Amino acid sequence: MSDSATLHYQGKDLVFPVITGTENESAMDISLLRKSTGLVTMDYGYQNTGSTRSKITFVDGANGILRYRGYNIEDLAANAMFPETAWLLIYGELPSADQLQKFRQMLTENALIHENLLNFFREMPPSAHPMGILSSIVNALGLFTPRFYDDENKAEAFNFTVANLISKVRTVAAFSYKASIGEPFVYPDAEKSYCANFLNMMFSSKAKPYNVDPLMVQALNTLLIVHADHEQNCSTSTVRMVGSSQASLYASVCAGICALWGPLHGGANQAALETLMQVQQSGMSVKTVMERAKDKNDPFKLSGFGHRVYKSYDPRAKVLKGLVHTFFNKGSLNDPLMEIASELEEAALKDDYFIERKLYPNVDFYSGILYHAMGIPTNMLTVMFAIGRLPGWIAHWKEMHDDPESKINRPRQIYTGHTERPWIKLADRV
Ligand code: SDX
């Protein structure tokens, strides 16, 4: 690969360095473009723009490869625990037994939220979307546990905030569900693992015994791991954008949650499950779904399909599809939605429209079926995505703040509005 690129502009040849990463991806470094030519680049949706160097996650869209700090997603899904994966993403290496034990202890100790915050849940309408609740409370968490803001020892304050956020988002999510169904909150249980604790807070109650199913714990652990990071996606780039102004980790994560909420991004898992339910309840045929998805005049998209980077099968979708079949074979999943999903996938993978556009199932296509099988309500699917993605957001926020080259993000534009014009008095306006 050449180590420079030449731009011929206005009769001059301008040479720009080409940087190449450890996986042989290359980028033209245009840091001096505006200074040397007066030009800026235009790249809607940043489809061709690299915003940073990063050591956290590698995605190979053409070959369906995803690695966190060099470890394949398939290996992590099969062997790791979610807290272990969170530590790997944030601190760069798999934790030692001692580090993992101490991290787990911090997660246990920081699972409770301040009792004053319970009023927030009670004052929200029961129909409030849990992503709106999560984003609001995450920002508030920093006000109730202000060590990030007050602590002189910034490294210690960061480490505390990591555990505080990763632990408390479970409690916030479970409490928002209990509030929405009018049931009493179930408090965190110090004896339970990260995932078992969440399921217990969600589904146990004084009225009926609830035994945490180990298969559900395993499934949740895998789901959170495959969602944990995905390099410079929309919500992670949002966290970096907000954090680049020196806004707090709480404020940056709050912004990331809001970006993830959109149906083109993390909200796609809710939309994908709703599509499957719509097919099941309306009797709409798979053929009709496919026709609507291809109809340019129909805003309907087959959520859970397509990806900005993956132009092959999303490796996370492969892991989750395997988990769906494991559930099914163990009799824990006899959900007709699985059959509909398989029919839709089969039809899409054979359809020229999808083949030509390289539209394959992405992480959101099968996750909804698994969460549905666990009893997670449809409007909480994106909250589950956020719980999984939180370590990735934190890792990128930290990497940016540790990078001496990082600066406040401030893209440029090309102005296409009115040129200069004189003021018009109110009386003279038509
Ligand atoms: C996530 O970036 C990440 O890494 C994200 C993520 C992560 O881990 O953070 O992986 C998580 O967000 C996964 C994607 C979830 N979104 C969806 O499933 C929503 C449905 N998918 C589409 O909206 C779309 O595929 C995107 C948004 C995911 C990607 O959009 P792009 O890259 O901007 O591509 P595009 O919209 O320009 O689509 C290219 C063509 C278009 O048709 P033409 O104009 O070329 O004729 O493909 C069509 C699109 O209309 N198309 C679809 C489609 N996805 C793309 N047509 C029907 N159904 C779809 N799902």
Residues whose N, C-alpha, C, O or C-beta is under 5 A from the ligand:
A	BS01	SDX	H230 N233 C234 P263 L264 H265 G266 A268 A293 K301 L302 S303 G304 F305 G306 H307 R308 R357 N362 D364
